[in-house]
């Protein structure tokens, strides 16, 4: 499964100079936040595959102009062809505003997902806007990551964590990092492509959670 990951900066090659062959092998698009809603609407329209998104700290405009045709996965787990995708957008709070959270508030968001994570048997991809603390973040408050993301990765060991928030232009940019949990961390600034192999997620309907597996097996192919 090929996933196009995007964040923070619109790619002119996909918008102003779009050609269909640029997305021909893409199965799913995931936005990690801080992108123009018109850009997301354009991509989901021309490609015709699902586009999942979380909010960045500059996405207050989505409240009045959401990206139509796209799927918000904030505080939820979205299952795409057997891949369980958890969304936790926003950044560390550095001023009043939406989509910003203290460390304690983000921990509370994760805690509220406990029952759902038990039902799904975990998740395979974590989608955030901010990085995990100490892994691709910066020392200034607006661009620090969340420590509780490290705890989440160490508990569930997902295959990937996708994030944005730290731009290429900030210096010392690294696209891919390895986390001690075994998770591969991807900074999706502008765009990145990942390929999720079958051995990186449970077979459809075989997560080991009986209730969730029954639900997944009952879903129609058109739901995927």
Buried (B, 14 or more C-beta within 10 A) or exposed (E): BBBBBBBBBBBEEBBEEBEEEBBEEBBBBBBBBBBBBEBBBBBBEBBEBBBBBBBBBBBEEBEEEBBEBBBBBBBBBBBBBBBBBBBBBBBBBEEEEEBBBEBEBBBEBBEEBEEBBEBBBBBBBBBBBBBBBEBBBBEEEBBBBBBBBBBBBEEBBBBBBBBBBBBEEEEEEEEEBEBEBEBBBBBBBBBBEBEBEEEBBBEBBEBEBEEBBEBBEEEEEEEE
